[in-house]
Amino acid sequence: MDRSISLWTPASTLMSNDWRSADCPAGVTKRILLMRHGETEASARGRCYGKLDIPLSDEGKRQVERATTLIRPLQPDLIISSPRIRASDSAAIVADACRVTVHTDDDFAELDFGDCEGKRYEDVEREDPEFYASWMANPTEVTFPNGESYQAMETRVVSAYQRLVDRTEPTKLLLVAHGGVNRIVLSHILDISPKHIFRLEQTYAGLSCIDYFGNTPLLRVMNAVA
């Protein structure tokens, strides 16, 4: 058992502070904010896009700008971003509003769809109906041809996320990534089976807040939208 939170810690100590405050509650050793990028351009809709660099739509930019009204009062010290342009551009909007630096980390990139990158879902189904049926039935158990499996993505994301948790400084970080990446992080801290990750909604520019008491995570809010 992690002794950073004892059985006798009053609930008020853990839960009384509003997560929207820049001041972390007593005992919090690390705060990680998690945001999905904004909406992408219409050309990406209905397609497999993980490694593809699809820009934000105008609405996506507005979504992120609205999200800054939630993030700015939290005063993150550093932003970590996926290298994909939809995430890095989202991070840049937040960085400008919060006057903080952005570092990119390739390990927070979205799933590599391999030969399926850029294809419409109906095209994948037509070209390889057996693979498509397996994908739809068990999305976290397939490996994309010349691409990644969910298990491989989970390994790199969890490893990269743990590096953030283990950093002694700074105390408050914002990670700007993707729906798939964020679901892996959330399922990891909540100990949710991979087959249930799609029960975790990740809206464009949705914000989650995870506070750490030593090694113990506390999800204060998930998928908040301004």
PESULGI-V458382 format. One record per backbone hydrogen bond with DSSP energy under -1.0 kcal/mol. NH is the residue of the N-H (numbers start at 0). CO is the residue of the C=O. E is the energy in kcal/mol with one decimal. If there is no record, write none. Layout:
BEGIN
nh: {NH NH}
co: {CO CO}
e: {E E}
END
This chain:
BEGIN
nh: {4 8 12 14 15 20 27 28 29 30 31 32 33 34 35 36 40 43 44 46 47 53 56 60 61 62 63 64 65 66 67 68 69 70 71 73 74 76 78 79 80 81 86 87 88 90 91 92 93 94 95 96 97 98 99 102 104 107 108 114 115 116 117 118 120 123 124 125 126 127 131 132 133 134 135 136 137 140 143 146 147 152 153 154 155 156 157 158 159 160 161 162 163 164 165 172 173 174 175 176 181 182 183 184 185 186 187 188 189 191 195 196 198 199 204 205 206 207 208 209 210 211 212 215 217 219 220 223}
co: {1 5 9 10 11 17 24 211 211 170 209 172 207 174 205 176 54 40 41 43 118 51 38 56 57 58 59 60 61 62 63 65 66 66 67 70 71 171 100 173 102 175 83 83 84 86 87 88 89 90 91 92 93 94 94 78 80 104 105 144 112 113 47 115 45 119 120 121 122 123 127 128 129 130 131 132 133 137 147 143 111 148 149 150 151 152 153 154 155 156 157 158 159 160 161 30 77 32 79 34 177 178 179 180 181 182 183 184 185 186 192 193 195 196 36 202 223 33 220 31 217 29 215 212 210 208 208 206}
e: {-1.1 -1.6 -1.1 -2.4 -1.8 -1.9 -1.9 -3.2 -1.1 -2.8 -2.9 -3.3 -2.4 -2.9 -1.5 -1.8 -2.2 -1.9 -1.4 -1.9 -2.4 -1.2 -2.2 -2.0 -1.8 -2.6 -1.9 -2.3 -2.5 -1.9 -1.5 -1.5 -1.5 -2.0 -2.9 -1.4 -1.2 -2.3 -2.4 -3.1 -2.6 -2.1 -1.3 -2.9 -2.7 -2.9 -2.0 -1.7 -1.8 -3.0 -2.2 -1.6 -2.5 -1.8 -1.2 -2.8 -2.5 -2.0 -1.8 -3.0 -2.3 -1.8 -3.5 -2.1 -1.8 -2.0 -2.2 -2.1 -2.6 -2.4 -2.5 -2.4 -2.0 -2.6 -2.7 -2.0 -2.6 -2.2 -2.4 -3.0 -2.8 -2.1 -3.2 -2.2 -1.9 -2.6 -2.8 -1.9 -2.2 -2.9 -2.5 -1.4 -1.3 -2.2 -2.4 -2.5 -2.1 -3.2 -2.9 -2.5 -3.0 -2.2 -1.8 -2.2 -2.7 -2.9 -2.1 -2.2 -1.9 -2.5 -2.3 -1.7 -2.0 -1.8 -1.5 -2.6 -2.6 -2.7 -2.4 -2.4 -2.7 -3.1 -2.8 -1.7 -2.7 -2.4 -1.1 -3.5}
END
